[in-house]
Amino acid sequence: MSQPQHGKENILKYHLALGRKIDLDGIDRDAKLGKCPRHVLHAMKERLNATVHSPDGLGISWSDKARSKISSGPQHWALARQLSEQVSSDDVIFCTGEDIGIPVAAVCGALKERPKIVVYCHNIDRLRGRVALKLFGLADKIDIFMACTSIQTNFARNYLGLPESRVLVLLEQTDTHFFTPGPVSADKKRQTVVSVGLEKRDYRLLAAATADLDVDVKISGFSKDAKALSQAFPDTMPENMSRKFYEWPDLVQLYRDADVVAVCLTDNRYAAGVQGLLEAAACKRPVAITRTQGMVDYLGADVAKAVDVGDAAGLREAIVDLLKNPQAAESLAQRGYETIVNQHNSEGYVDTLVEKLRSL
């Protein structure tokens, strides 16, 4: 009598496709020493036993250069070609952004036995993104469109006619074990307004709002790009405003020293500025923030004082109100802290992402 045949169980293989090279193991070593925040991609790699791929040191073909005229860089198309030779229907590829996601979906999604593809989109509704989505037929090649703001997932769903099951808003996270409340520096001399970051920042607005206040305005906004600096900062910095690069532990202390953290933004349709909000709130500091289209998902729990884009008078009023009313500032900081610790921690973020990938 013949024995029943049992089909071999398919075990999915997971891949993390990065838009740029990141030393995840080095970051993990430093994080264990308290030198920097943990990286969620390292946790994902460990949980999924995933292979990490980065567009570094690959041979570039003429087709890579040609397709990069439409979207992404030639190195991203080179990585997509390399991946297409390694994957099949038993593989799941998570792409960290549309820079790598569009090439991977276009190339690997065209395979006869294509892998499952998940793309985390940051700013997909720009013109080049719109063109690439249609030109490469990505509605049929990307299984899950993810983003950290609903304005981006709403665009993908409406533009491509996707069902709700194929889009996911996964709100941003921060390492609440690294960014924590703590004592103020012993040498702090006067009230301090802190601001962090450079992307879509409006430090001209912050200067206009604080130049006549008896406060120190300290900014951690560093770039080798002179154009980016000139766009964000006033031509002449007010006497009470300073800018420098802070190492990670020093950045935590900068937040702790802040009487107010100001997140000043130009309008944008993605979540520029969200890390400044989350990190400050994790350190239990009160936040005044510009209400941009991309930040709507993060401001519903009354975690910060929000002002309109370009409103210097409103920003000044919000900052002064927090400086003059420490009890109200502490109450705002407490609400922000509880929201971030409970809803925006790294562990919950990784749990959600891993569960979604495994569901494929």
N, C-alpha and C positions, 0 to 999 in steps of 0.2 A: 504494500500500500504506500503510495507516494505521500511524502510530507507536504503540508501547505507551504507555499512560497510567500515569504514575507518581503515586501518591498523595502529597499534600503531607505532609511529616513534621511531626508535632505536637511543638512545643517547649513544655515546661511553663514556666509563669510562677510565680514563687515570691513569697510574701507572709509577712512577719513581723508578727503581730498582738500588740501589747504591751498589758499590763494597765494601764500608766501611761506617761506621756510620759517618754522618755529621750533626752537629747541625745547620740546615739551619735557623731556627727561631732565634737562638742566634747570628749567623753571621749577619742576617738582622738587629737585634737590634743594634749591634756594628757598622754596616755600616751606619745606620742613625745617629749615634753619631760621624761619621768620624774616627772611630778606625780601619777600615779595608775596603777592597773593597767589593762591593756587589757580591753575588753569583748568577750565572745565573740559577741554579737549583731552587732557591727560587722564582725567577720570573716565571719560567716555572710552578712551583707548583701552584702559584696564578692564572696565566693565564688559565691553563687547569683544575683548581680545582682537581689536581691530588693527589693521595695517594702515600706517600713516603714509601718505604720499604728498610730496611738495614739489613745486615746479622749480627745481634747482639742479643745474648742471646737465640738463637734457639737450639733446641735439635738436636744433630748430630746422624745420623743412620750409620749402617755399610755400607750401599750402598753409602752414602755421602762420607765416607772415601775412599771407593773403587774407585768411579768415580773421586775423586780428584787426584788420581794417574795419570790420563790422563790429566786433566785440572782443573784449579782453586783450591779453597780451599774447605774443607768440609762444611764450613759455607755458601758458595755460593750455593752449591747443596741443603743445607737445606732450604735456602730461596726460591730456585726454586720450591722445593716440596710444600712449604707453599703457594706460589703463585698459583700453579697449582690447588689448591683446591678452589680458589676464582675467577678465571677468566674464560671467555668464549669468543665467537666470538664478543661480544659487548665491549671487552676491548682492549686497546692499551698499550703495555709495552715498555717504553724507558729504555734501559740499558746503564749505564754510561761508561761501558768498557767491553772488552771481558771477564774479570775475572768473572763478573756476567752474561754477555750476553750469553756465551756458555752454562752454566747450565740452564738458563731460556729458551733458545731456544730449548735445548735438551729435557727438561721435559715438558714445557708448549706447545711447538710446536708439541708435539706428541698427544695432546688432540684431540678428535674427532671434537669438535667445538673450534678450537684453537684461541687464541687472535692474534692480529697483533703485531709483534715484531720488534722493531728497535734497532740496536746495534751500539753504537759509539765505533769504534775500534781504538786502539792506536798503537799496535804493533802485528797485527794478523798474520803476515807472518813468525813468528818464528816457529820452528819445532813443538812445542806442539800445537800451533794454527792450523797449517796445518793438523796435525793428527786429532784434535778434529773436525774441519770443515767437514772432510770426514767421520770420524767414526760415528758421530752423524747425518749425513745427513743434515747439517744446511743450505745448499743451498735451501732446500724446506721449511725451518722453520723460517728463518729470512726474513722479508719483505723488510727491508732497511738496507744496510750496509753503515755506515757513518764513516768518519775519517777526521782529520784536515790536512791531507797531501795526495796528489794524488798518491804517491808511494804505500800507503796502499789500497786505493780504486782500483787502477789499478790491484794490486795483487788479491784482492777479485773478481773483475770482470773476470779476465783471469783464475784464478785457479778454480773458480766455474762455469764459463760460464754464468755469469749474464748479463742481459740487462742493458743499461744505466739507465733505470728508477728505478733500484733497488740499485743504488749506489749514494752517494752524498758526495762531498768534501765540508765540512763546516769549513772554515779556522778559526783559533783560535781568541779569543777576549780578551780584557781587559777592566777594568772599567775606562773609560776616565773621569769620574767625580771624581775619587779618585786619579789616577795618572795624575797629571797636572803640567804644568810649574810653576815655582815659584822662589823666590829669593835664592841666595846662602847664606850659613851660614856665620855669621859675623866673626867667628873665623877660617875660612879656610885660611891656610898659603901658600900653593903652589898648583900647578896643580895636579889634581887627576884623576886617572883611576879607574873606578868602575867595578866590576863584581858580578853577582848575580846567585845563584843556585848551585846545586850539581850534578844533573843527567847528565851523559855523559859529565861532565866538564873536561877540561884539563888545570888545573892551573899550571902544570909544564911548559906548553907552554907559558902561560902568564908570569911566572917568568923569563923564558929565554928571553922573548921579552922586559921586562921592568926593569930587575935588575939593569942595569947601567944608567937608566934614572933618572933625578932629578924630580921625581913625587912621590906622595903617591899612592899606589895601595891598595884599600880597597875592601874586598870581604865579601859578605853576603852569606856564604855557611855553613850550620850547619847540623849536623847529629849526632845521638848517635851511628851510625855504624862506628866503627874505621876503618874497611876495606874500606868502601866507601871513607872516608877521605884520607886514605893512597893512594888509587888509583888516586884520583883527584889532590892531592897536592904534591909538592916536599918534599923530606925528610927534607930539611932545608929551611925555608922560607927566601927569601932575606930581608934585613933590611928595605926596603921601602914597604914591603907587610905585610898586617895585615888581620886577619879574625875574625869575631864575628857574633853573632846573632843580627838582627835588628828587632824590632817591626815594624808593618806596617807603622805608621806615620814616624818613623825614616828611614824606607827604602825609602819612597818617598823623604825625604830630602837628603838621600844618592845619589839618582839619580840626584836631582837638583844640587848637589855639583860637579857632575862629569864633567870634561872637555871632557872625552871620556868614553863611556861604552863599555867594551870589553866582547863579548860573545864567550868564547873559548871552543870548543867542540871536542870530539872524534867523529869519523864518526858513523852515525846511520841512520836507515831507517824510523825513526819517528821524530816528531817535537820537540825533546829535545832542550831546549834553546829558544823556541819561546816566552815564557812569558818574559824573560829578554829583548828580542828585543822589544816586544810590550810595555812593561812598560817604558822602557827607551825612546822610541819614543814618547809615550804619554806625557812624561815630557819634551819633545823637547830637547833631548840630542843626540849628534852624536854617532853612533854605529859602531864599528869594529867587524866583526863576522866571524866565521868559516863557510865556504860554505859546509855543509853536504848534503847528499842525502835527508834527511828529511826536510831541510829548503828551498829547491828549490822554493816552492810555495810562499814564503814570501819575496824573494829577487829580484823579477822582476821589481819593481818600483823604483829601485835605492834609497832604503831607508837606506842603510848601505854600508860601505866599506867591501867587502867580500874577504877573503883570503882562501887559500887551507888548508885542514886538515894537521896539523903537521908542518905548515910553520911558524916557529918562526921569521925568518927574514922578511917574508911578513907581519906578524902581527905587528912587531916592526915598519916597514915602514909605515903601515897604521895609527898606533897610533901617531907616530911622525909627520906625515903629518897633521893630524887633530889638534894636539897641536900647531903646528907652523903656521897654516893657519886658524885663527879663522873665517874669512869670509866664507871660503869653508866649515868649520865645521858647521857654523850656517845655511848655505844653505842646507847641508845634513840633519841637524836636522829638518829644516822646512819641507822638503819633507817627511821625516819620520813621522813627527807629523800630517801632513795633510792626509797622507795615513791611519794611524792608526785611527785617529778620524773619518774619513769618511767611512772606509771599515772594521775596526776591533773593533767597539764599541760593548758593551754588548747588547744594545737595538736591533741593527740590527741582531745580532746573535740569540737572543731569538725569534725575529719575524720570522726569517727563519725556526728555529727549530719547533716552534709552528705551523706554517703554514704547514710544512711537516707532522707533526703528525696528524693534523686535516684532511689532504687530504686522510688519510687512512680510 
